[in-house]
């Protein structure tokens, strides 16, 4: 680095001689400096002023957005507002807010959440508070934030990116310890299928709408079974039946298993929803369930027809509804009982 320092910067100021006194008189603190400020001194002074005002070179917008997505760090003001000294230590000595406990619980139940949905449903739309808590959860190794590409389904449009949250293995353990989770409630960790993550985040959105309806009808204590668990239960039951009676007709076995699991059997197939919401009624004296399905533009008319016949409570986003309507010309009644996300 080259420093341009003029000759005037190196000029000394003559110091007047002081009488030879014993002891030597101290030099006044107001005395002129031996060296006049030069260009380097002025630059150091300017930098100190900038640092004191927290003024830094502007970061290009795209670079800033990438940094925020990779590490949503809060400002110093947010850290102060989100102080956790007043919180009681929980499992492993970690102090968690009620919102953080709920966030861990919902991410565990649904495997993946979009940050937009989490901010709206758990933080009252306060995204800054969410990002402050996410930074803490990430530092503790409890959660992970990823950026996924939204589906385009063959359509020519700009790629939309979505921030999603999932738990780590330690986060899953803490979610169960920190929440009043039913023993039969399955929790998940890790982002398993990024290509399906956008659809999976919509399941949580559909659940919120469906649960609002169920709660108004007196439902309480919800338990969620995702299609992973439902499929596992069906496959185990079929395997056990075939092992017990190897010569039995497979279609007969499937029909019986479908009835046992309270699932529709249509066109020789057991129809499995994206999620089943089980709940209590009358203070636990009765129970019920609701099966929900999220339809996307990737659904074919036959697939959509089977889901409609199954009686699932079906949801679709406005974007997917506009796209799928072109595929089912003459059968638009298939969307008559489909709710908007």
ABEGO torsion letter per residue (X at the ends): XBBBBBAAAABBBBBBBBBBBOBBBBBBAABBBABBBBAAAAAAAAAAAAAAAGBBBBBBAAAAAAAAAABBBBBAAAAAAABAAABBBBBGGBBBBAAAAAAAAAAAAAGBBBAAAAAAAAAGGBAAAAAAAAAAAAAAGABBBBBBBBBAGGBBBBBBBBBBBBBBAAAAAAAAAABBBBAABBBBBEBABAAAAAAAAAAAAAAAAAAAAAAAAGBBGBBBBBAAAAAAAAAAAAAAAAAABAABBAAAAAAAAAAAAGBBBBGGBBBBBABBBBBBBGGGABBBBBBBBBBBAABBAAAAAAAAAAGBBBBBBAAAAAAAAAAABGAAAAAAABBBX
